[in-house]
Structures are given as C-alpha cells and as structure tokens.
Amino acid sequence: MWGTPVPERNAEAAGREPSPRRAPMAVSATLAVNEEVARRRRAGLDTVPLGFGEAGVPVHPLLSAELARWAGMAAYGPCEGVEELRVAAAGYWDRRGLATDPEQVVAGPGSKALLWALLGACGGAVALARPSWVSYAAQAALHGLPAHLVPTVPGQGGVPDPERLEVTAVRARRDGVPLGAVVLTLPDNPTGTLAEPGVVAAVCEVARAHDLLVVSDEIYRDLLHDESAAFTSPAELAPERVVLTTGPSKNLALGGWRLGVARFPATDEGRALRETVVAVGSEVWSAPAHPVQRAAALAFTEPPELRDRVRASARLHARVAEATADVFTAAGADVPRPQAGFYLYPDMTPLLGNLGITGDPAGITDTTVASTLLAGHGVATLPGSAFGDDPARLRLRIATSLLYGDDSQREQALRGDDPARLPWIAAHLDRLAEVLSGRPRA
C-alpha cells in the first residue's frame, strides 16, 4: 500500500557516486521571525508582531497544577505514549464522531515530530497544498522525498485542488516517483480558511484512486470562529487511509510543552504504519516527556474548565483576527475572511505605493514587501513564499495572536467583550493602519 520507495535514493546502491553533501538547512521561517522580533525588542525597537503563530494565551491553572503534580516522573515511558494519554486522546476523537481505540494512537514531542516520522515512514513523493505550512515541504526534503505543491481552490486553503491533485498523481507515476501521501491542513495555516466538505471528499476520492495516504493536520480544529461551521475530517470519509494529527499547542496554547498525538487507521496497513512511526520515535525522541503527557491526558479529557478556555480562546482569536482583517481591507488589500485560528493571508499588491515600494513590478516579490514592512516600519510578517507560494503573488501570512500582550494582559483579552479595543491591542492595530495607508507617523 503506502510506502513506495523513491527509486535510487541511495546513490551507492544505485552504482553512482554519492551526491555532494546537502547544504545546511535554514531555520524554519516561523521560528526565525520570532527570534528577529525578540532581537528587535531587546534593542528597544517598536515592533508589531504579526509573524509567529504562537497561540498567545496563558496556560490554564488546571494544567499547570497537573504538570507540577507529575514533575517527579523522570523515568522514560513507552515510546508510543503512556496509556492514560492514549485513552484520553481516543476519547477526544470519539466525541468528534471518530470511534478510536487507544491502540490506534501514538504520542510524540509535538505533532510536528509525528508528521516528520509519518512522511519518512510513508516513503513516496508528497503532495501539498500551495501555500501550506512551512515545515511540510522542509520535512519531505529532510527525507529526500519530492514535494509537489498543488494550488488550492480559491478560499479552500489547506487542501489541494482535487482536479490538479489528480493530474499531479498521474504525472508523478508516469515520471517514476509516484505519490505516497497527500497532506491536508484543516483548518488552514497560512490562510486561516477552512476547506468545504465537498472539496475534502473529492480529495479523498483521488487518494483512493491512487492509493495515497492522507495525513490530516487538524491542530486548529477546535479554534473555528463559528462553532456551527461545517467541518469534515477526511477520517470520516476514507478511514482506511487517513492519519490525523493534533495536540494542545493551539487550542490550549501549550506549544512550548511539545506534545502531539496521531490517530492511525484501524487496518493492517494502518497498524504497520503505526509500528514504523513508533520505531522511528524510539530512535529519535525515545518517548514524550512524562509529566507533559500526564498534563496532556487531562487536557484531552476536556473537563468543563478547559472547554470554557478553548471557547474563550477561539472567541479572542476570531475578534482580533477580524479586526486585523478590517485594517488590511480598509487600506485596500484583498483579504480572505478568517474562519479559524489566528491567521490572515492578504494580497498586498494594491498597497505597494503606500509602502513606498516602486520600480518594475516584475522585480517585486513578497519578500520585498515583508522586508520593507519590517525594516522600514517595524511590522513583522512572513512572505507567502515561505509557505511555498509564488513570490510574485505578493501574499503575506499574518499571525495576530501575539498582539495580546503579556500574561496579565492576555487574561484581560480572554475576558474582554471587545479585545481589539484594549489599549495595547488597539495601539498595534492603529500603527498597522498608519503603515498600510501610507500615513506618516504622528
């Protein structure tokens, strides 16, 4: 089934001279912009932080107490994660209509690590949405796997256009390196949109036709701006070939705790893939941190206090993302309305003159725009090309969740009816409006 090896990946086995050593890989763009914002702040430079996608809300006291309770657990645990965590994660999916046995679940030090292990275990070339999260293509490259960037249907971020995916699958097989997997992001980072059920269903049909593994990254699932929005997981439609990943890094803002879980198909192929991922984990991370697993087990049981926190977080993200989108729209940018999480993906083409960017349009890229915003105006963003987009499209990925301030301010933002009007958030939005409109700073 899945796991078709890429031909002649081993030069020596193929009777060829080994390729020159691969050039060092750069730090992930999202982490690099976060480090740059921190550097600017240490230097006393005012910065509007719209680059790094950290959830930006305080840790709930219930989870802090649970982590402290288990802090003495310093022994290694099982590679696949402690049973209590796997049972809790299975319950999490059960409550979302996906019956799950704990034996289908694997825990790792963040869903990012699990995604890396999955792509390597699967083998063949990888199809990704264009644009898509920065690490998917980079992880494929680390495994020596080709990554095919497939454009999305407008407004349907995170899921490749099914018709173009079909063409890509046929071409890849003809070229001798068939697709092994397609990665979806539901809801999406970088666009902040949610693909409609029909698009997800069509991708599942293409996956069946070409025997592809579907990896669905659903880390933002609990942060829909409209709780009644139609959400369809591919695991509902093609359960025999879908691996889901998630974790508490976004809904409960525990990114720094590094804990993720994956749900594998309840099939022979799914069990074999699970065993491979566990084996990889045993050699790379041994086991997730024991105290963090115990706290995450509590998180996945979703007690009322944590359900309330997730709802409050989703509301905060929605209101600030909408207010930020309004700033871009008022200045003339084309911005798909955000549907989940804390991301926007504006087209900056109409704003070049306001930003003082002139010259031959053919020579202007999204990196030019992002660099101008940061160096010239102190606004940190990321170019769409960091997510695999065409640099000439002049899209930027905007993350709004670090506008919330320090921990005490974040608590106020969570409780506020109109957080975008809080002084420290409003000040950032006012500054952004000045920059985008080309108004000189008072």
PyMOL commands that set and color helices and strands:
alter all, ss='L'
color gray80, all
select helices_A, chain A and resi 29-42+61-69+83-94+102-104+111-122+134-142+162-174+197-209+221-223+234-237+239-241+255-257+268-284+290-301+304-331+349-351+361-363+366-377+384-387+391-393+401-404+407-415+419-421+423-437
alter helices_A, ss='H'
color red, helices_A
select strands_A, chain A and resi 48-49+105-108+125-130+147-151+179-185+213-217+242-246+260-263+343-344+379-380+382-383+396-399
alter strands_A, ss='S'
color yellow, strands_A
deselect
rebuild
show_as cartoon
